[in-house]
């Protein structure tokens, strides 16, 4: 089940916490209408009007999940586009979600892939969530590399570790979303991805997003969806 980007526009009296609660309540109503809840959400895409609000968003989002007794946080990707709907009227964030009727599966207790419980002081997202025949990886980024090529190489090392620990392989990847700070770096990121994928002729679907800003001032962030039975 795919829930489209949703937002809550409030006056200047409303802050991030109020907007996150209102938006997630609305998404929760849609989930409830098909006998699901936030426990069924496996992947969340968030866009912020200002990436500097990331900490306040994470606090509000994580507290909401905890208050709803959600056992494990979904995977998540977050960035700042050039603008969001309703921004001129005060909107601070948009949230889209993917939900699955199948239960979330504990793939390993290794920290690299362990699902994260929503609680204060932790980043409110899991590295990877498996449900049914699919698995969703949170957007991966790196801030140690000095340029886009190095950051891409480093984050792909993280992805390989997550896949290996979760018992998955590169051949299980079915979709890739690449979020690049500088559009001119598209070719170099694609080159590194092809190396990572093994120059496979049967490539997964790759899409690109060019935001205003990424989390932690990173230059590239990449998220993956896997099919646990491999691409078909």
KASULDA-V299628 format. One record per pair of residues at least 24 apart in sequence whose ideal C-beta (glycine too) atoms are under 10 Angstrom apart, sorted by the first residue. I is the first residue (numbers start at 1). GAP is how many residues later the second one is. D is the distance in whole Angstrom. If there is no record, write none. Layout:
I|GAP|D ; I|GAP|D
This chain:
1|29|9 ; 1|30|8 ; 1|33|7 ; 1|35|7 ; 1|39|8 ; 1|40|9 ; 1|41|10 ; 1|96|9 ; 1|97|7 ; 1|98|4 ; 1|99|7 ; 1|100|8 ; 2|41|10 ; 2|94|8 ; 2|95|8 ; 2|96|6 ; 2|97|8 ; 3|24|5 ; 3|25|10 ; 3|27|6 ; 3|28|7 ; 3|33|10 ; 3|38|8 ; 3|41|9 ; 3|42|10 ; 3|92|8 ; 3|93|6 ; 3|94|4 ; 3|95|7 ; 3|96|7 ; 4|26|9 ; 4|90|9 ; 4|91|10 ; 4|92|6 ; 4|93|9 ; 5|40|8 ; 5|41|9 ; 5|42|7 ; 5|79|8 ; 5|80|8 ; 5|88|10 ; 5|89|4 ; 5|90|7 ; 5|91|4 ; 5|92|9 ; 6|24|8 ; 6|79|10 ; 6|87|10 ; 6|88|7 ; 6|89|6 ; 6|90|7 ; 6|91|8 ; 7|40|9 ; 7|42|10 ; 7|77|7 ; 7|78|6 ; 7|79|6 ; 7|80|9 ; 7|82|10 ; 7|84|5 ; 7|85|8 ; 7|86|7 ; 7|87|5 ; 7|88|7 ; 8|78|8 ; 8|82|9 ; 8|83|7 ; 8|84|9 ; 8|85|8 ; 8|86|9 ; 8|87|9 ; 9|75|10 ; 9|76|8 ; 9|77|4 ; 9|78|9 ; 9|79|9 ; 9|80|5 ; 9|81|5 ; 9|82|5 ; 9|83|9 ; 10|76|9 ; 10|79|8 ; 10|80|5 ; 10|81|8 ; 10|82|8 ; 11|78|8 ; 11|79|6 ; 12|78|6 ; 13|77|9 ; 14|76|7 ; 14|77|10 ; 14|78|8 ; 15|38|9 ; 15|41|8 ; 15|45|9 ; 15|75|10 ; 15|77|8 ; 16|32|9 ; 16|33|10 ; 16|34|10 ; 16|37|6 ; 16|38|10 ; 16|39|9 ; 16|40|4 ; 16|41|6 ; 16|42|10 ; 16|43|8 ; 16|44|6 ; 16|45|9 ; 16|76|5 ; 16|77|7 ; 17|39|7 ; 17|40|9 ; 17|42|8 ; 17|43|4 ; 17|44|10 ; 17|46|8 ; 17|47|9 ; 17|75|10 ; 18|42|8 ; 18|74|9 ; 19|30|10 ; 19|38|9 ; 19|41|8 ; 19|67|10 ; 19|71|8 ; 19|72|7 ; 19|73|5 ; 19|74|6 ; 19|75|10 ; 19|76|10 ; 20|26|9 ; 20|36|9 ; 20|37|6 ; 20|38|10 ; 20|39|9 ; 20|40|4 ; 20|41|6 ; 20|42|10 ; 20|43|9 ; 20|44|6 ; 20|72|8 ; 20|73|7 ; 20|75|8 ; 21|39|7 ; 21|40|10 ; 21|42|9 ; 21|43|6 ; 21|46|9 ; 23|37|10 ; 23|38|10 ; 23|41|9 ; 23|68|9 ; 23|69|10 ; 23|70|7 ; 23|71|8 ; 23|72|5 ; 24|36|9 ; 24|37|7 ; 24|40|5 ; 24|41|8 ; 24|44|8 ; 24|71|7 ; 24|73|9 ; 25|39|9 ; 25|43|10 ; 26|69|9 ; 27|68|7 ; 27|69|9 ; 27|70|6 ; 27|72|9 ; 28|36|9 ; 28|40|7 ; 28|69|10 ; 30|67|9 ; 30|69|9 ; 31|66|8 ; 31|68|6 ; 34|65|8 ; 34|67|8 ; 35|66|8 ; 36|63|5 ; 36|64|9 ; 36|65|7 ; 37|31|7 ; 37|32|9 ; 37|33|8 ; 37|62|9 ; 38|26|8 ; 38|27|6 ; 38|30|5 ; 38|31|9 ; 38|32|5 ; 38|33|10 ; 38|35|10 ; 38|36|8 ; 38|59|8 ; 38|61|8 ; 38|80|10 ; 39|26|9 ; 39|29|8 ; 39|30|8 ; 39|31|5 ; 39|32|6 ; 39|33|8 ; 39|35|10 ; 39|60|9 ; 39|64|9 ; 39|65|8 ; 40|30|9 ; 40|34|9 ; 40|57|9 ; 40|58|9 ; 40|59|4 ; 40|60|6 ; 40|61|7 ; 40|62|9 ; 40|63|9 ; 40|64|9 ; 40|91|8 ; 41|24|9 ; 41|29|8 ; 41|31|10 ; 41|32|9 ; 41|33|5 ; 41|34|9 ; 41|35|10 ; 41|54|10 ; 41|56|5 ; 41|57|7 ; 41|58|5 ; 41|59|8 ; 41|63|10 ; 41|88|9 ; 41|90|10 ; 42|30|9 ; 42|32|5 ; 42|33|7 ; 42|55|8 ; 42|56|6 ; 42|57|7 ; 42|58|5 ; 42|60|9 ; 42|62|7 ; 42|84|9 ; 42|86|10 ; 42|87|5 ; 42|88|8 ; 42|89|5 ; 42|90|9 ; 42|92|8 ; 42|93|9 ; 42|94|5 ; 42|183|10 ; 43|31|5 ; 43|32|5 ; 43|33|7 ; 43|34|8 ; 43|53|9 ; 43|54|7 ; 43|55|4 ; 43|56|9 ; 43|57|9 ; 43|82|10 ; 43|83|10 ; 43|86|7 ; 43|88|9 ; 43|91|9 ; 43|92|10 ; 43|93|4 ; 43|94|9 ; 43|95|8 ; 43|180|8 ; 43|182|8 ; 44|29|9 ; 44|30|5 ; 44|31|7 ; 44|32|5 ; 44|33|8 ; 44|34|8 ; 44|51|6 ; 44|52|7 ; 44|53|5 ; 44|54|8 ; 44|55|10 ; 44|80|9 ; 44|81|8 ; 44|92|9 ; 44|94|9 ; 45|29|10 ; 45|30|10 ; 45|31|7 ; 45|32|5 ; 45|33|8 ; 45|34|9 ; 45|49|8 ; 45|50|7 ; 45|51|4 ; 45|52|8 ; 45|53|8 ; 45|94|9 ; 45|132|9 ; 45|164|10 ; 45|178|8 ; 46|30|7 ; 46|31|7 ; 46|32|4 ; 46|33|8 ; 46|34|10 ; 46|47|6 ; 46|48|7 ; 46|49|5 ; 46|50|8 ; 46|51|9 ; 46|79|10 ; 46|93|10 ; 46|169|10 ; 47|30|9 ; 47|31|7 ; 47|32|6 ; 47|33|7 ; 47|34|5 ; 47|36|9 ; 47|37|6 ; 47|38|10 ; 47|46|7 ; 47|47|5 ; 47|48|8 ; 47|49|8 ; 47|162|10 ; 47|164|8 ; 47|165|10 ; 48|30|7 ; 48|31|8 ; 48|32|5 ; 48|33|9 ; 48|36|8 ; 48|44|7 ; 48|45|5 ; 48|46|8 ; 48|163|10 ; 48|164|10 ; 48|165|9 ; 48|167|9 ; 49|31|7 ; 49|32|9 ; 49|34|7 ; 49|35|5 ; 49|37|9 ; 49|38|5 ; 49|39|10 ; 49|41|9 ; 49|42|6 ; 49|43|5 ; 49|44|7 ; 49|45|9 ; 49|163|10 ; 50|30|6 ; 50|34|10 ; 50|37|9 ; 50|42|7 ; 50|43|9 ; 50|162|9 ; 50|163|8 ; 51|27|8 ; 51|28|7 ; 51|29|4 ; 51|30|10 ; 51|160|9 ; 51|161|8 ; 51|162|4 ; 51|163|7 ; 51|164|7 ; 51|165|9 ; 51|166|9 ; 52|28|9 ; 52|161|9 ; 53|27|9 ; 53|39|6 ; 53|40|8 ; 54|24|7 ; 54|25|10 ; 54|26|9 ; 54|39|10 ; 54|159|10 ; 54|161|6 ; 54|162|8 ; 56|36|9 ; 56|37|10 ; 57|35|8 ; 57|36|6 ; 57|38|9 ; 57|67|9 ; 58|64|9 ; 58|65|7 ; 58|66|6 ; 58|67|9 ; 58|157|10 ; 59|61|8 ; 59|62|10 ; 59|65|8 ; 60|32|10 ; 60|33|9 ; 60|64|9 ; 61|32|9 ; 61|34|8 ; 61|57|8 ; 61|63|5 ; 61|64|9 ; 62|54|9 ; 62|55|10 ; 62|56|5 ; 62|57|7 ; 62|58|7 ; 62|59|9 ; 62|60|7 ; 62|61|8 ; 62|62|3 ; 62|63|9 ; 63|55|8 ; 63|56|9 ; 63|57|7 ; 63|61|9 ; 64|54|8 ; 64|60|9 ; 65|51|10 ; 65|52|9 ; 65|53|4 ; 65|54|9 ; 65|59|6 ; 65|60|10 ; 66|51|8 ; 66|52|4 ; 66|53|6 ; 66|54|8 ; 66|58|9 ; 67|51|9 ; 68|50|9 ; 69|49|9 ; 70|47|9 ; 70|48|6 ; 70|54|10 ; 71|32|10 ; 71|33|8 ; 71|44|8 ; 71|46|7 ; 71|47|8 ; 72|32|6 ; 72|34|9 ; 72|42|9 ; 72|43|4 ; 72|44|7 ; 72|45|6 ; 72|46|8 ; 72|53|10 ; 72|54|6 ; 72|57|7 ; 73|42|7 ; 73|43|5 ; 73|44|7 ; 73|45|5 ; 73|46|9 ; 73|49|8 ; 73|50|8 ; 73|51|5 ; 73|52|5 ; 73|53|5 ; 73|54|10 ; 73|56|8 ; 73|65|9 ; 74|24|8 ; 74|25|9 ; 74|26|10 ; 74|30|9 ; 74|41|9 ; 74|42|10 ; 74|44|10 ; 74|50|9 ; 74|51|7 ; 74|52|7 ; 74|55|6 ; 74|57|10 ; 74|62|8 ; 74|64|8 ; 75|40|9 ; 75|41|10 ; 75|50|6 ; 75|51|6 ; 75|52|7 ; 75|53|6 ; 75|54|5 ; 75|55|10 ; 75|60|9 ; 75|61|4 ; 75|62|6 ; 75|63|4 ; 75|64|8 ; 75|148|8 ; 75|149|9 ; 75|150|9 ; 76|47|9 ; 76|48|7 ; 76|49|4 ; 76|50|8 ; 76|53|10 ; 76|60|9 ; 76|62|5 ; 76|63|7 ; 76|147|9 ; 77|48|9 ; 77|59|9 ; 77|60|9 ; 77|61|7 ; 77|62|3 ; 77|63|9 ; 77|64|10 ; 77|100|7 ; 77|102|7 ; 77|132|9 ; 77|138|9 ; 77|144|7 ; 77|145|9 ; 77|146|5 ; 78|47|9 ; 78|60|9 ; 78|61|7 ; 78|101|9 ; 78|133|10 ; 78|136|9 ; 78|137|6 ; 78|143|9 ; 79|60|8 ; 79|62|10 ; 79|100|5 ; 79|102|9 ; 79|130|7 ; 79|131|10 ; 79|132|4 ; 79|133|8 ; 79|134|7 ; 79|135|5 ; 79|136|7 ; 79|139|9 ; 79|142|7 ; 80|131|6 ; 80|132|5 ; 80|133|4 ; 80|134|8 ; 80|135|9 ; 81|98|10 ; 81|128|8 ; 81|129|9 ; 81|130|5 ; 81|131|6 ; 81|132|9 ; 82|128|9 ; 82|129|8 ; 82|130|5 ; 82|131|10 ; 83|129|8 ; 98|31|9 ; 98|33|9 ; 98|36|9 ; 98|38|7 ; 98|127|9 ; 99|32|9 ; 100|29|9 ; 100|30|10 ; 100|31|4 ; 100|32|6 ; 100|33|10 ; 100|34|7 ; 100|36|9 ; 101|30|8 ; 101|31|8 ; 102|28|9 ; 102|29|5 ; 102|30|4 ; 102|31|8 ; 102|32|9 ; 103|27|10 ; 103|28|7 ; 103|29|9 ; 104|25|6 ; 104|26|7 ; 104|27|5 ; 104|28|10 ; 105|24|8 ; 105|25|4 ; 105|26|7 ; 105|27|9 ; 105|30|9 ; 105|61|10 ; 105|123|9 ; 106|24|8 ; 107|28|8 ; 107|55|10 ; 107|58|8 ; 107|59|4 ; 107|60|7 ; 107|61|8 ; 107|121|10 ; 108|54|10 ; 108|57|5 ; 108|58|6 ; 108|59|8 ; 109|56|10 ; 110|51|9 ; 110|52|9 ; 110|54|10 ; 110|55|5 ; 110|56|9 ; 111|54|9 ; 112|46|8 ; 112|49|5 ; 112|50|6 ; 112|51|10 ; 112|52|9 ; 112|53|5 ; 112|54|8 ; 113|24|9 ; 113|48|9 ; 113|49|6 ; 113|50|9 ; 113|51|9 ; 113|52|5 ; 113|53|5 ; 113|54|9 ; 113|55|9 ; 114|51|9 ; 127|31|9 ; 127|32|10 ; 127|34|10 ; 127|35|6 ; 127|38|9 ; 127|39|9 ; 128|31|10 ; 128|34|6 ; 128|35|8 ; 128|37|9 ; 128|38|6 ; 128|40|8 ; 128|96|9 ; 128|98|8 ; 130|36|7 ; 130|37|9 ; 130|38|9 ; 130|96|8 ; 130|98|7 ; 131|97|10 ; 132|95|10 ; 132|96|8 ; 133|93|9 ; 133|94|6 ; 133|95|5 ; 133|96|6 ; 134|38|9 ; 134|40|8 ; 134|41|10 ; 134|91|6 ; 134|92|7 ; 134|93|6 ; 134|94|7 ; 134|95|9 ; 135|27|9 ; 135|28|9 ; 135|31|7 ; 135|32|10 ; 135|33|6 ; 135|37|8 ; 135|38|10 ; 135|39|10 ; 135|89|8 ; 135|90|7 ; 135|91|4 ; 135|92|8 ; 135|93|6 ; 136|39|10 ; 136|87|8 ; 136|88|8 ; 136|89|6 ; 136|90|8 ; 137|25|6 ; 137|26|8 ; 137|29|9 ; 137|31|9 ; 137|36|9 ; 137|39|10 ; 137|85|9 ; 137|86|6 ; 137|87|4 ; 137|88|7 ; 137|89|7 ; 138|24|9 ; 138|83|9 ; 138|85|7 ; 138|86|9 ; 139|38|8 ; 139|39|10 ; 139|40|7 ; 139|75|9 ; 139|76|8 ; 139|79|9 ; 139|81|10 ; 139|82|4 ; 139|83|7 ; 139|84|4 ; 139|85|9 ; 140|78|10 ; 140|80|9 ; 140|81|7 ; 140|82|6 ; 140|83|7 ; 140|84|8 ; 141|38|9 ; 141|73|7 ; 141|74|6 ; 141|75|7 ; 141|76|10 ; 141|77|4 ; 141|78|8 ; 141|79|7 ; 141|80|4 ; 141|81|8 ; 141|82|10 ; 142|74|9 ; 142|76|7 ; 142|77|9 ; 142|78|8 ; 142|79|9 ; 142|80|10 ; 143|71|10 ; 143|72|9 ; 143|73|5 ; 143|74|7 ; 143|75|6 ; 143|76|9 ; 145|73|9 ; 145|74|8 ; 145|75|9 ; 146|73|9 ; 147|38|8 ; 147|41|9 ; 147|72|7 ; 147|73|10 ; 148|32|7 ; 148|33|8 ; 148|34|7 ; 148|36|9 ; 148|37|4 ; 148|38|10 ; 148|40|6 ; 148|41|6 ; 148|44|9 ; 148|70|9 ; 148|71|5 ; 148|72|5 ; 149|36|8 ; 149|39|5 ; 149|40|8 ; 149|42|8 ; 149|43|7 ; 149|70|9 ; 149|71|9 ; 150|42|10 ; 150|69|9 ; 150|70|10 ; 151|30|10 ; 151|34|10 ; 151|38|9 ; 151|41|10 ; 151|63|10 ; 151|67|6 ; 151|68|5 ; 151|69|5 ; 151|70|9 ; 151|71|10 ; 152|26|9 ; 152|28|9 ; 152|33|9 ; 152|36|7 ; 152|37|5 ; 152|38|10 ; 152|39|9 ; 152|40|4 ; 152|41|8 ; 152|43|10 ; 152|44|9 ; 152|67|8 ; 152|68|5 ; 152|69|10 ; 152|70|8 ; 153|39|6 ; 153|42|9 ; 153|43|9 ; 154|66|10 ; 155|37|9 ; 155|41|10 ; 155|63|8 ; 155|65|7 ; 155|66|8 ; 155|67|6 ; 156|33|10 ; 156|36|7 ; 156|37|8 ; 156|39|8 ; 156|40|5 ; 156|41|10 ; 156|66|8 ; 157|39|9 ; 158|64|10 ; 159|37|8 ; 159|63|7 ; 159|64|9 ; 159|65|7 ; 160|36|8 ; 162|62|9 ; 162|64|10 ; 163|61|8 ; 163|63|7 ; 166|60|8 ; 166|62|9 ; 167|61|8 ; 168|56|10 ; 168|58|5 ; 168|59|9 ; 168|60|7 ; 168|62|9 ; 169|57|9 ; 169|61|8 ; 170|26|7 ; 170|27|6 ; 170|28|6 ; 170|30|8 ; 170|34|9 ; 170|54|10 ; 170|56|9 ; 171|26|9 ; 171|27|9 ; 171|29|8 ; 171|31|9 ; 171|33|9 ; 171|55|9 ; 171|56|10 ; 171|59|5 ; 171|60|6 ; 172|32|9 ; 172|52|9 ; 172|53|9 ; 172|54|4 ; 172|55|6 ; 172|56|6 ; 172|57|8 ; 172|58|5 ; 172|59|7 ; 173|24|7 ; 173|27|10 ; 173|30|9 ; 173|31|5 ; 173|32|10 ; 173|33|10 ; 173|51|5 ; 173|52|7 ; 173|53|5 ; 173|54|8 ; 173|57|9 ; 173|58|7 ; 174|30|5 ; 174|31|7 ; 174|50|8 ; 174|51|6 ; 174|52|6 ; 174|53|5 ; 174|56|9 ; 174|57|5 ; 174|58|9 ; 175|29|6 ; 175|30|5 ; 175|31|8 ; 175|32|8 ; 175|48|9 ; 175|49|7 ; 175|50|4 ; 175|51|9 ; 175|52|9 ; 175|56|10 ; 176|27|9 ; 176|28|6 ; 176|29|7 ; 176|30|5 ; 176|31|7 ; 176|32|9 ; 176|46|6 ; 176|47|7 ; 176|48|6 ; 176|49|8 ; 177|28|9 ; 177|29|8 ; 177|30|5 ; 177|31|8 ; 177|32|7 ; 177|44|9 ; 177|45|7 ; 177|46|5 ; 177|47|8 ; 177|48|8 ; 178|28|6 ; 178|29|7 ; 178|30|5 ; 178|31|7 ; 178|32|10 ; 178|42|7 ; 178|43|8 ; 178|44|5 ; 178|45|8 ; 179|28|10 ; 179|29|8 ; 179|30|5 ; 179|31|8 ; 179|32|6 ; 179|35|6 ; 179|36|10 ; 179|39|9 ; 179|40|10 ; 179|41|7 ; 179|42|4 ; 179|43|7 ; 179|44|8 ; 180|28|6 ; 180|29|7 ; 180|30|6 ; 180|31|8 ; 180|34|9 ; 180|38|10 ; 180|39|7 ; 180|40|5 ; 180|41|8 ; 180|42|9 ; 181|29|8 ; 181|30|7 ; 181|31|9 ; 181|32|7 ; 181|33|6 ; 181|36|9 ; 181|37|7 ; 181|38|5 ; 181|39|7 ; 181|40|9 ; 182|28|8 ; 182|37|7 ; 182|38|9 ; 183|25|8 ; 183|27|5 ; 185|25|10 ; 185|34|7 ; 185|35|7 ; 186|24|8 ; 186|34|10 ; 188|32|9 ; 189|30|9 ; 189|31|6 ; 189|33|8 ; 192|28|9 ; 192|30|10 ; 193|29|8 ; 196|26|10 ; 200|31|9 ; 202|29|6 ; 202|30|10 ; 203|28|9 ; 204|27|6 ; 205|26|10
